[in-house]
Amino acid sequence: MEPTIVASLITLFVALLIFLVCRGIVCWYFKINEHIDDQYQQTQVLKKILSILESQQKERAADKNEAKLGRRIYCNACGEDITHMPNVCPNCGKELKYKANSES
C-alpha cells in the first residue's frame, strides 16, 4: 500500500476514535443534567407533599384540642390556631393562659 493511503486510514481511524470518545463524554454529561433536573422536580413534589402532611397533622391536632376542650384555641394576639398546649404562641411568642373548661 502506498504511504498516503496508510496515513489517510490512520488519520481516519484516529478521527473516528476521537469522535467516539467525545460523543461518550457529551452523552454522559447530558444524562447527568437530566438526572439533576429529575431530582429537582422530585424535591419540589416532596416539598408539596410535606406541606400537605404538615397541614393535615396540624388540623388533626387542632381537632383533638377541640374535642378535648370543646372549642378551638386561638392566640389572642395574632389569631394563630393553637394545636397543642404550649406556654407561648409558636407564631408571635406571646405567653398563653388557659382556662379550665366549665362545661363537664
C-alpha positions, 0 to 999 in steps of 0.5 A: 500500500502506498504511504498516503493511503496508510496515513489517510486510514490512520488519520481516519481511524484516529478521527473516528476514535476521537469522535467516539470518545467525545460523543461518550463524554457529551452523552454522559454529561447530558444524562447527568443534567437530566438526572439533576433536573429529575431530582429537582422536580422530585424535591419540589413534589416532596416539598408539596407533599410535606406541606400537605402532611404538615397541614393535615397533622396540624388540623388533626391536632387542632381537632383533638384540642377541640374535642378535648376542650370543646372549642378551638384555641386561638392566640389572642394576639395574632389569631394563630390556631393553637394545636397543642398546649404550649406556654407561648404562641409558636407564631408571635411568642406571646405567653398563653393562659388557659382556662379550665373548661366549665362545661363537664 
